Amino acid sequence: MGDGSVIVISDCHLGLIGGEKKKGVVCEPEKLGQFLSWLIHLKNGGKVSVALGPWGGGREEKVLKPPEKVLLIGDILELWDASDRAIEYCSRPILDLLEKLDCEKIYLLGNHDYDLKSLTGVYPSGESTLSIIEDCYPVQERGKVVTLKKGDRDYMFIHGYQFDRLFSFQPWKLLPGIRSGALAFGGYGDIFVGLLVLGIIAGILNYVILQYFPLGFVGLNQGLWSLVFPMLQLFPISFLGLSPSFWSALLPILAVFGNGALVLLWAILGGPRLFYLYGRRVWNRLVGTRYNREASIRGLRKWWRKFSKNKVIDAKNLRIVYGHTHLVDVILPDELKVGGNGGEVSLTALNVPAWVKDYTEKHRQKLRATCLYIDDEDELFIGWDWNDKKVFLVPIEAVHERMKKGAISEETARKLLSVGWPKIMVESWMGTKLTKNSEA
C-alpha cells in the first residue's frame, strides 16, 4: 500500500427504482455520481479537509488523502428485481465516472449482484483497473488469513450476507435466474400471469361443476359461465383448461397430465413475473430488513470461527469491513470477543451504510450516502452532503447514542452542527426541531 487512502462504498442497488408509493428501496445514482466527481477532484490534487470538532483528539480538521483504492463491497447493481433498462440508465454514468478515477477499483460481490460471479477477473477501467472478486478482499491464501495493512491496522472486506442467518440458505442464489425469466418476455410476461390466474380459477370452477353438477356440465358451461364472465365468450372453453381435448391435440403431454400440466406451464412462464413484480413488496411488508445488532454479533462470531479455522493469523488489530445491513455501526473487540490461531485477535467490525433511500422502515437512522475512509493515520465514516457538495464527519459515538437512546441529545446536536452536519439531518436524529440555543 502507498500513502493514499482507501474509500469503501456499499449497497448502491443501482437500477432499483420506484418510490414512496411502493414503500420500497430506491437507488440514488445522482448522489453517488456527485460523490465520485468529488473523489476525482480529490485524486487530481484538490485540497479537501473534514472538520473533526470534539472527536479530533486535539486536531481541528483532517486533510484527506487522495484515493489509491476504491472498494465497492457488494450490492452495487440490483440483479434481483430491477429491469435491464433501469440498471443501464442508473449504472452507465457511474461506470463512466469510475473510469475517470485513476486508482485501483475493487468490486466485491454481494447477494444482490452475485449473478456477476461468472465475470470475476480484472478489467480495464480508464488508466487503471477494476477487479471483480467473489467473496473476500484481499483474496485469501490457503492456510493463512490475508489482510490489507494500513498503519497499525489490518483490514478484510466482505459484503456481510455471510453473517446473515437468512442467507445461510442457498436458494437465494437462484433469484437472478428468476429475474431473467421474468424479463425474458418483457411486458408480455403479464399475459402469462393473467393466464395463470384464469387457469387456476377455471380449474377450481371446473372441479366444482363436475363434483356437484355432473349432468348439467354442458349447460353450466354455456349458460352460467357466459353470465358470470361475459368476456370468456371470446375464447373457447378449452383454452382456459376446462377441457383437455384441444390442448391434448396441441401438446401431447397434456394427454398424460391433463389440465394440471397447463397450469404448470402458465406457472413456469408467469411465476417469475409475479415474483419480479410483487416479491420485494411482500417481503418488505411481512419481514422487512430490521437490523438486529445482537444477531449480527452472533453471526460474525460464527463466521469468524469457521473462516479462521486452521489458518495462521498474523494480524493482532484486525478490522472486518462489511455492508449488507444498510446501516452504520462499529462493533468493538470487547463485544465480539473472538480468538484465533496464534493468540488473541483484537477484532473490530465496521458496518458501512447504503447509498439508497429506504421507505420501508420508520426506525431507520436516516443516514445514507456515507463511505468509510481509511489511511495510515485514521479510519473515518464520512457522509456526503448532496446539497452543499461537501463531506462531513460521522462520529460513531453519535451513531451509538442514537441506537441506544432513540435520539441524540441537544449537546450532541450542537457538536454535530459544528462539524458541518446538515441542519435537517441533525433534527431528524434529535426527533425534534432545533432551538436557537442548540444552533448557537
N, C-alpha and C positions, 0 to 999 in steps of 0.2 A: 504494500500500500504506500501511496505517496503522501503528500502533505495536504491534500484536498479533503473534501467532505464526502460523506455517503448520505444520499437522500432516499428515504423509504416511503413509498406510496402504496396504498392498498385499497381494494374494493371500490373500483370506479363503476363497474357494471355498465359499461358503455353499450348503448342500444336499448336500455330499459327505459321506456317512455310511458307516459300515462298521466298521472296527476292526482289531485286530491279526490276527484270523483271516484277513482278506482281504489282509493285507500291503499296505495302501494308504495313502492320504492322507485324513485326516478333518478336517472343519471343526470349529471350536470357538466357536460363537456366544456361549456363556455368558461366555467370557473377553473377547471383543470387546465384548459388552454391558457388562461391568464397566468396561472402559476408556472407553467412550463416556459412561457415567454419571459417571465421574471427570472427563471433559472438560467435561461440562455443569456440574459443580461448579466447575471452574476458570473457565469462561466467566461464571458467575454471581457471581464475586467471591471465590471460595475462594483462600486463600493457600497455594501449594504451592512447595516448593523441592526440588531434587535435589542430593545430595552429589556434589562433584567430586573430592575427595580429591587424590591426586598428579597428576591430569590437569587441575587447575583453574588452573594458571599463577599460583598465589598466592591464588586465590579458594577458599574452603572449600565454597561452595554456589552454586547458580544459582537465582534466583527465576524461576519460569516465568510467561510472559505468557499471557493468555487467547487462545484461537484466533480469528483473523479469517477464516481459510480452513482447511477440511479437504479434503485431496486424497485421493481413492480411486483409485489408479493401476492399476487393472486386475485381472481375475480375482476380482472381489468376489463375483459369483454363479458357480456352476458350471453351465454350459449345454452341457456335452458329454455327461455321463453321470450326472447327478443327476435324480431324479424331481421332477415338479412339486410333489408334496406335500412332499417334503423341503426343496425350495427355499423354499416358502411358510413352513413352520414355522420354518426357520432364519433367514430374512431379515426376516420381518414385524416381530419385536421390534427388530431392528437399525434398520430404516427408521423405526420409531416413535421410537427414541432420537435418530436423526439429525434428525427433525422438531423435537425439543425443543432441539436445539443451535442457538442463534441466531447463526449465522455462515454465510458463503458455503460451499456444498459443491460440489465438482467431482468428477464421476465420469468418469474416463478409461478407455476400454475396453481390455481385454486380449484375448488369444487365446481364453480360455475363456468370456468373456462378449461376444464380438464380435457375437453374434446380436442385441444391443441396438442395433446400428448404425442401424436404422430409427427409433429413438426419440431420436436426437440432438436436443438442444434444451434449453430452460430450463423447469424445473418448479417450482411452489411446494413449499416444504418447511418447514412451520411459519411463523415470522416472516421467514424468509429464502428462498433459492432453492437448487435443486440443478440443475446443468448436466451433461448427458451429452455428452461430447466423444469423437470417434472416435480421433484419432491422437496428438496432441501438445498439451500445455498450457504456455504460452499458445497460443491459436490463431495460426498463422503467417500473415504477410502475404507477398505476392509480392515477391521480390527483397530480403527482409530477414529476419534471424533475430530473432524477438521473444522477449523473456525477461521473467521476473518478478524484480524487483530487491528485494533485502533487504540493507541495509547496503552494503558494498562488493562484494557478490557478486550474480551474475546466475544465474537458475535456469531450466532447462527440464525438463519432466516427461514421461516416456514409459513405456509399460509394460515394454518390453525384448524382446519377441518379435522386434522389428525387427532385433536384433543377432544372433539365434539362427539358425545355418545351417540347422537342421532346419525352421525356419518360413519360409525363403525360398521354399519350395514352397507354392503357394496352395491345394491341395486340402484342407488342414485347415479352411478356411472352410466346407466342406460338412458338418463334423461336427455342428453344431447341427441341420441338417436331418435327418441320420441319427438323431439323438436323438429328434426329433419323430416320425419314422416308427416308432421302437421303442416310443414311448409311446402311439401313436395307438390301439392296441387294448388297452392295459393288459396285465394278466396273460394275456389270451387270445393275446397275441403268442407265448407259449411254445408254443402249439399249432402255429403256423406253423413254428417251429424244429423241432419233432418231425416234422412232415410233410416238411420239407426233408430231414432226416436219413433218414427212411424212404424218401423218394423216391429219394435217391441210392443207398441200399442196394438198393432194388428194381430200379433201373436197371442196377446192376452185375450183380446176380444174373440179371436177365433177359437181359443180354448173354451171360453165361456159359452159360445154358441154351440159348439159340439157337445159340451157337457150337459147343457140344460135344454137345448132346443134341437136335438138331432134330426127331427122330422121336418123342422121348418128352416133348415140351414139355408136353402136357396132363397126362400122368401125373405129371410132376415138380411141376407147379403144384399139383395137387390132393393129392399124397402128401407129397413131400419138404418143401414149404413148410409144410404143416399140422403136420408133425412138428417142424420146427425152430422155427417161430413159431406156436404154437397160437393166440395172440391174433389172428393175421391171419385166422382163420376167421370173425371177426366182421365183416370187411369184404370187399366184392367185390375180387377181384384187380385189376380195372381201376382201383379207387380209388387204388391205390398206383402207378399208372403202368405196370403190366406189359402192359396192352393199351390202345391208343388209342381203341378203339371207343366206350366210354362217354363219355370226355372230348371226343372229336371231335363227338359229338352235342350235348354241353352247351356246349362252347366251340369254335366253328368254327376258331379259329386253330390248335388242336392238329392239325387235319387237314392243315395245311400244315407245321407244325414238329414234330409228333409229341410224344413224351414229354419231349423237351428243353424244350419250352415249359412243361410242367407243373413241372419242376424249377426253371425260371427264375421261374415265378410264386411258388413257395414261397421262392425266394431273395430276391425283391423284398420279400415280406412278412416273412420270417424273418431275413434277413441283418442289418437294422438292430438287431433284438433281440439277436442274437448279439454284435454289436459293443458294444451297451449293457451287456450282462451280463459280457462277458469281455475287451473290448478293453483296458481300463486294466490289468487283471491281467497280460495277455500282454505289454503294453508295459513294465510295471514289471519283469517277470521277464527280458525279453530285452534291453531298452535301459536302463531306469531313467532317472534325472534327475541324473546326476553332474555336478557343477559343474567345468567346465574353465576356469580363470582365463585362461590364455593365449588360448584360443579366444574368450572374451568380449572380451578386449582387441582382438584382430584384428577381431571383429565390430563393435565400437564404432568403430574407425578407419574401416572400410569404410563403415559407415552415415554417419558424420560427413562423410566426403568427398562422398558423394552428397547428403546433406541440405544442406550448406553451399555447394554448387557454385553460383556466380553469385549469391550472396547477400551483402549487406552485413552485417558482424558488428561491432556497436559494443562488445560485451562483451569485456573482457580477462580477467576472472576468472569463468569460466563453469562451472556445475555441471550435469551431466546426472543427474537422479534417476530411477531405474527399479527395477522389481521383477523378476518372472518366474522368477528362479532359486531363490527361497525362502530364500536365504542373505544374510547381511550382509557387505558388503565396501566398501572405498573404493579406487578405482584412481586414483593420483596423476598429476599432469601429466607428470612425468618418465618414467612408464610408458606413457602414451598417446602423447605426442609428436605432437601434431596442430597444424596451422596453419589459417589461414583468410584470406579476403579482407580486406584492410585491415591485415594484420600477424599476428603470432603470437597465438594464443589459449591462455591457461592453462586447460586443460580437465580437470576432475576428474569422475569418475563415482562416484555414491553409490548402492549397491545396497541396497534396503530389503527385509528378510526377510518371511516369511509369518506368517499367523495360523492355522496348521493344525498338526496333529500328523501326523508322517510316519513310517510303519512300514516304508518301502521301503528306506531306506539306512542302514547302520550308521555310515557316515562322517559323518553329519550333525553340525553343530555343537551340536545340542540347544539352539538359540536360536530362539525364536519369540515371538509376541506382542510385537513391537517396532516402534516407529514412528520416523520422522525428525522432529525438532523444529527449526524454523528461526525465528529472529527477527533483529533488526537487528545484534545482537552475536555470536550464536552459531549453530552448527548441531550438534545432538547426536543420537545414537541413544539412544532411551530405551526401556528394557524395562518390561514390566508384570508385577509380582508379584501373581498372582491369589489367592494365599493371604492375603497381608497387605494387599491392595488398595492398593498404592502403586507408584510408579515408581522406577527406578534407572538410573544412567548405564551405557551400554555403550561403553567406550572402544575405539576402533578399533585401538589398539596391542595390546590383549589379543587381539582377533579375529585380527589378522595373526600374532601369536605362535603361536596355536593352529593357524592354517593352515600355517605353515612347519614347526613342530616336532611337530605332532600333539597336544600337550598344553601347558598353561601351567605355569610354574614355581611353586614354593611361594611365592616372593616376590610374584609377580603375584597369586596366590590371596589372600594377605593384603591386598593393595591392593583387590581386588575386594570382599572382605568389608567393608572399611572404608567403601565407598560403597553398601552395602546390598544386595549380591548375595545371593540365597538360598543357603544352605549347600549344598543338594543340587545346585544348578546349578554352583557352584564345583567341587564334587567331580567332576561329570561332565566338566568342562573339564580337570581335572587328570588324570583317569583313575584316581584312587585316593582313598581316604578321607583326610580332613583329620586331621592330628595336633594335639595340644594346642598345640604351638609355632606351628603355622600359624594357629590360631584366636586366639592371643594378640595 
